[in-house]
Amino acid sequence: MDFDGWTEADCEKGAREAIERCGNKYFIPCITQGGPGSLYPGTYKAIWDAIDRYNCEKYGHTMEGLENSREPINIMF
């Protein structure tokens, strides 16, 4: 998902495909750039957001609940 011309829709599609392929257990997203030293800044956050939307739709989480349950993205890097 980290390529020239990437879009949030690319990240959304890729994240959903990976989650659906893996099932509802043990999915740990880890293959992208987007953090410090990234070739294409923003990809990590776009995938993060796509996974959050999926969790809200599929499992009833709220965006506020997800945000309140973890450290801010800038602290994680």
N, CA and C atoms as a LAMMPS dump frame, in Angstrom:
ITEM: TIMESTEP
0
ITEM: NUMBER OF ATOMS
231
ITEM: BOX BOUNDS ff ff ff
-5.0000000000000000e+02 5.0000000000000000e+02
-5.0000000000000000e+02 5.0000000000000000e+02
-5.0000000000000000e+02 5.0000000000000000e+02
ITEM: ATOMS id mol type element x y z
1 1 1 N 0.796 -1.191 0
2 1 2 C 0 0 0
3 1 3 C 0.837 1.252 0
4 2 1 N 2.095 1.071 0.111
5 2 2 C 3.003 2.208 0.157
6 2 3 C 3.659 2.334 -1.213
7 3 1 N 2.99 3.041 -2.114
8 3 2 C 3.498 3.194 -3.477
9 3 3 C 3.108 4.565 -4.008
10 4 1 N 3.803 5.003 -5.007
11 4 2 C 3.539 6.299 -5.608
12 4 3 C 2.104 6.353 -6.117
13 5 1 N 1.388 7.38 -5.713
14 5 2 C 0.004 7.542 -6.143
15 5 3 C -1.013 6.821 -5.278
16 6 1 N -0.597 6.302 -4.122
17 6 2 C -1.527 5.596 -3.243
18 6 3 C -2.666 6.52 -2.844
19 7 1 N -3.807 5.912 -2.517
20 7 2 C -4.956 6.672 -2.031
21 7 3 C -5.498 6.003 -0.777
22 8 1 N -6.32 6.723 -0.047
23 8 2 C -6.965 6.115 1.117
24 8 3 C -7.833 4.937 0.683
25 9 1 N -8.423 5.017 -0.509
26 9 2 C -9.24 3.903 -1.009
27 9 3 C -8.384 2.649 -1.223
28 10 1 N -7.139 2.819 -1.679
29 10 2 C -6.231 1.677 -1.816
30 10 3 C -5.99 1.027 -0.454
31 11 1 N -5.754 1.856 0.545
32 11 2 C -5.504 1.346 1.896
33 11 3 C -6.745 0.666 2.455
34 12 1 N -7.895 1.259 2.232
35 12 2 C -9.167 0.673 2.691
36 12 3 C -9.369 -0.701 2.053
37 13 1 N -9.2 -0.778 0.753
38 13 2 C -9.388 -2.046 0.043
39 13 3 C -8.4 -3.1 0.524
40 14 1 N -7.137 -2.737 0.621
41 14 2 C -6.122 -3.69 1.054
42 14 3 C -6.326 -4.173 2.474
43 15 1 N -6.682 -3.254 3.368
44 15 2 C -6.91 -3.637 4.769
45 15 3 C -8.103 -4.576 4.883
46 16 1 N -9.188 -4.231 4.226
47 16 2 C -10.381 -5.09 4.28
48 16 3 C -10.105 -6.478 3.7
49 17 1 N -9.394 -6.527 2.586
50 17 2 C -9.069 -7.831 1.991
51 17 3 C -8.214 -8.667 2.936
52 18 1 N -7.243 -8.044 3.575
53 18 2 C -6.372 -8.775 4.507
54 18 3 C -7.155 -9.262 5.721
55 19 1 N -8.002 -8.409 6.266
56 19 2 C -8.794 -8.797 7.442
57 19 3 C -9.731 -9.941 7.09
58 20 1 N -10.43 -9.828 5.982
59 20 2 C -11.386 -10.873 5.589
60 20 3 C -10.662 -12.19 5.313
61 21 1 N -9.489 -12.11 4.721
62 21 2 C -8.706 -13.31 4.404
63 21 3 C -8.232 -14.003 5.687
64 22 1 N -7.892 -13.212 6.699
65 22 2 C -7.36 -13.77 7.944
66 22 3 C -8.436 -14.223 8.907
67 23 1 N -9.65 -13.791 8.734
68 23 2 C -10.702 -14.131 9.671
69 23 3 C -10.735 -13.154 10.827
70 24 1 N -11.442 -13.505 11.874
71 24 2 C -11.652 -12.553 12.968
72 24 3 C -10.719 -12.758 14.156
73 25 1 N -9.646 -13.497 13.976
74 25 2 C -8.702 -13.698 15.072
75 25 3 C -7.276 -13.489 14.584
76 26 1 N -6.47 -12.942 15.439
77 26 2 C -5.026 -12.893 15.25
78 26 3 C -4.539 -12.02 14.095
79 27 1 N -5.272 -11.022 13.701
80 27 2 C -4.824 -10.127 12.639
81 27 3 C -3.964 -9.035 13.253
82 28 1 N -2.709 -8.984 12.851
83 28 2 C -1.789 -7.947 13.327
84 28 3 C -1.213 -7.256 12.097
85 29 1 N -1.731 -6.071 11.776
86 29 2 C -1.211 -5.379 10.591
87 29 3 C 0.211 -4.901 10.831
88 30 1 N 1.078 -5.19 9.879
89 30 2 C 2.463 -4.793 10.103
90 30 3 C 3.252 -4.541 8.823
91 31 1 N 2.642 -4.675 7.675
92 31 2 C 3.4 -4.521 6.442
93 31 3 C 2.971 -3.255 5.716
94 32 1 N 3.609 -2.177 6.041
95 32 2 C 3.424 -0.911 5.337
96 32 3 C 4.503 0.04 5.78
97 33 1 N 4.643 1.075 5.08
98 33 2 C 5.495 2.162 5.528
99 33 3 C 4.553 3.211 6.109
100 34 1 N 4.941 4.445 6.122
101 34 2 C 4.073 5.508 6.597
102 34 3 C 4.555 6.141 7.876
103 35 1 N 5.431 5.469 8.583
104 35 2 C 5.993 6.034 9.798
105 35 3 C 7.256 6.809 9.456
106 36 1 N 8.07 7.077 10.44
107 36 2 C 9.323 7.811 10.178
108 36 3 C 10.157 7.095 9.116
109 37 1 N 10.703 7.858 8.209
110 37 2 C 11.514 7.272 7.155
111 37 3 C 10.702 6.687 6.018
112 38 1 N 9.413 6.882 6.05
113 38 2 C 8.544 6.319 5.034
114 38 3 C 8.815 6.899 3.659
115 39 1 N 8.588 6.1 2.671
116 39 2 C 8.636 6.598 1.302
117 39 3 C 7.397 7.438 1.006
118 40 1 N 6.272 7.062 1.561
119 40 2 C 5.003 7.737 1.301
120 40 3 C 4.283 8.009 2.618
121 41 1 N 4.558 9.137 3.238
122 41 2 C 3.938 9.461 4.517
123 41 3 C 2.418 9.4 4.439
124 42 1 N 1.835 8.879 5.492
125 42 2 C 0.383 8.833 5.602
126 42 3 C -0.222 7.472 5.382
127 43 1 N 0.541 6.527 4.81
128 43 2 C -0.051 5.224 4.538
129 43 3 C -0.399 4.48 5.825
130 44 1 N 0.463 4.566 6.821
131 44 2 C 0.18 3.863 8.082
132 44 3 C -1.124 4.369 8.692
133 45 1 N -1.282 5.68 8.736
134 45 2 C -2.498 6.269 9.317
135 45 3 C -3.732 5.888 8.503
136 46 1 N -3.613 5.839 7.193
137 46 2 C -4.754 5.464 6.352
138 46 3 C -5.175 4.022 6.611
139 47 1 N -4.201 3.136 6.792
140 47 2 C -4.531 1.741 7.1
141 47 3 C -5.12 1.64 8.504
142 48 1 N -4.534 2.345 9.441
143 48 2 C -5.036 2.404 10.823
144 48 3 C -6.511 2.801 10.804
145 49 1 N -6.844 3.865 10.065
146 49 2 C -8.221 4.349 9.991
147 49 3 C -9.145 3.321 9.346
148 50 1 N -8.666 2.645 8.3
149 50 2 C -9.468 1.621 7.627
150 50 3 C -9.776 0.471 8.581
151 51 1 N -8.798 0.055 9.351
152 51 2 C -9.016 -1.029 10.323
153 51 3 C -9.991 -0.574 11.403
154 52 1 N -9.874 0.659 11.85
155 52 2 C -10.833 1.186 12.823
156 52 3 C -12.257 1.167 12.273
157 53 1 N -12.437 1.619 11.029
158 53 2 C -13.778 1.623 10.432
159 53 3 C -14.333 0.205 10.344
160 54 1 N -13.485 -0.737 9.967
161 54 2 C -13.908 -2.128 9.886
162 54 3 C -14.359 -2.627 11.262
163 55 1 N -13.571 -2.339 12.289
164 55 2 C -13.921 -2.778 13.644
165 55 3 C -15.232 -2.164 14.119
166 56 1 N -15.487 -0.932 13.747
167 56 2 C -16.755 -0.294 14.115
168 56 3 C -17.924 -0.964 13.4
169 57 1 N -17.761 -1.215 12.116
170 57 2 C -18.832 -1.839 11.331
171 57 3 C -19.084 -3.283 11.746
172 58 1 N -18.025 -4.039 11.903
173 58 2 C -18.141 -5.482 12.111
174 58 3 C -18.392 -5.867 13.573
175 59 1 N -17.777 -5.132 14.494
176 59 2 C -17.811 -5.548 15.891
177 59 3 C -18.485 -4.553 16.83
178 60 1 N -19.013 -3.456 16.285
179 60 2 C -19.77 -2.526 17.103
180 60 3 C -18.938 -1.564 17.94
181 61 1 N -17.652 -1.497 17.692
182 61 2 C -16.833 -0.519 18.4
183 61 3 C -17.229 0.879 17.95
184 62 1 N -16.861 1.863 18.734
185 62 2 C -17.043 3.25 18.319
186 62 3 C -15.671 3.857 18.083
187 63 1 N -15.623 4.832 17.196
188 63 2 C -14.343 5.499 16.937
189 63 3 C -13.822 6.134 18.221
190 64 1 N -14.713 6.74 18.985
191 64 2 C -14.297 7.374 20.243
192 64 3 C -13.722 6.341 21.202
193 65 1 N -14.36 5.198 21.303
194 65 2 C -13.864 4.145 22.183
195 65 3 C -12.504 3.637 21.761
196 66 1 N -12.322 3.467 20.458
197 66 2 C -11.024 3.013 19.958
198 66 3 C -9.94 4.044 20.235
199 67 1 N -10.236 5.311 19.983
200 67 2 C -9.257 6.379 20.221
201 67 3 C -8.898 6.487 21.7
202 68 1 N -9.873 6.299 22.571
203 68 2 C -9.633 6.422 24.011
204 68 3 C -8.895 5.228 24.6
205 69 1 N -8.788 4.133 23.84
206 69 2 C -8.19 2.917 24.388
207 69 3 C -6.719 2.734 24.027
208 70 1 N -6.124 3.707 23.366
209 70 2 C -4.724 3.552 22.963
210 70 3 C -4.006 4.89 22.98
211 71 1 N -2.706 4.787 22.851
212 71 2 C -1.867 5.981 22.789
213 71 3 C -2.04 6.649 21.426
214 72 1 N -1.841 7.937 21.335
215 72 2 C -1.921 8.614 20.031
216 72 3 C -0.887 8.059 19.052
217 73 1 N -1.204 8.105 17.786
218 73 2 C -0.328 7.544 16.753
219 73 3 C 1.069 8.173 16.785
220 74 1 N 1.178 9.457 17.099
221 74 2 C 2.495 10.094 17.102
222 74 3 C 3.389 9.599 18.233
223 75 1 N 2.817 9.061 19.289
224 75 2 C 3.608 8.495 20.373
225 75 3 C 4.122 7.111 19.977
226 76 1 N 3.354 6.409 19.16
227 76 2 C 3.731 5.051 18.782
228 76 3 C 4.958 5.03 17.889
229 77 1 N 5.285 6.12 17.235
230 77 2 C 6.447 6.155 16.361
231 77 3 C 7.523 6.924 17.036
